[in-house]
């Protein structure tokens, strides 16, 4: 299957500390966060739970979406998460590229 870049949100716990990121390989990148192999914010604040994600057709579209979400107010991010994942469960083992693939806006 072709790979699609993803925008994702990690959390430390239910409605806890949030991290927004973008990657070309979501499953692997979340493993890095969980294992603490990438030093930085997620390691420092124990942000290890994948709570929201979506895949895009292009890297440019994914990066643009990530930048837009990072500018959002916290409560908007929480609303986005809870539309997909009301219980804030870890979605890492259930990643479904095709179910979350969005039509990208023209850049």
N, C-alpha and C positions, 0 to 999 in steps of 0.2 A: 504494500500500500504506500502511496505517496505521502511524504511528510508535509505537514502544514505547521507554520509557526503558531504559537499560542501566547495569549495573554492570560495571566493567572493571578489569583490572590491566595496568599498563605495567611494563617492565623495562629496565634499562640494558644488560644482556647476560644470558647464561645464568646463572641463579641469582644475578644481580646485585642492584642496588638496585631496590626495588619501590615502586610507587605505586598506590593503590586510589582509584578515582573513580566518579562517577555523572554521567550526562548524558542529555539528551533526544535527542541526535543523535550517535551514536557515531562514525560515519565522519568527520564534520566535526571533532569534538572531538579525535580522534586526529591528524588533520591539523594542528590547532593545536599539539599536543604535539610532533609531528615537526618543524614549522617554527619552533618556539620563539617563536610569536607571543603566547603567554601566559606572562608572567614568573612565576617561582616555582620550586617544588621540581623539577618535571620538566626545566625549562630549566637550573637550577643543577647538577643531577646527571646530565644527558644521558640521561634516561629517555624513550626514544623508540620502544620496541617494544611493540606490543599483543600480550600473551601469553595473555590469558584474558578472556572476557566472557560475560555472559548478559543477556537482555532480560526485562523484567517488564511486566505488564499496566498497572500504575499507577506514578506517580512516588513515591508514599508507600512502596510495597513495595520499589522500587529503593533508595530512601534508607535504609530499614531494613536491607536486605541489605548495603549498603555499610558502614553503621555496625558491623554484626556482624562483617564480614570484617576491618575495621580493628582490631578488638579481638583477632583471632586471633594466635596465635604465628606467627612467620615460617615454620616448617616446615609448618604447616597450610596456609598460603597456597601454598607450593611444591607440596604434594600436590594441592591444588585445580587449580593450573596444569597439572601433569603428567598429570592425568586427561584433560584436554582437549587438551593440546598438549605431548606428551612431549619433543619436540625444541626447544621454546621458539622456534619460528619466528614471524615477524611475521604476525599474522592480519588485518591491516588491509584488505588487498585481497580477503579471503575472508569478510567479515562476512556472516553468515546469520541474520537476525532470527528467522525461524520455527524454525530448528533449535535455537536457544538460548532460546526463549521458555519461561519456567517458570510453572507455576501458582502464584500468589501465596498466601501464608498470609493469612488474614483478620487485619486489624490490630486 
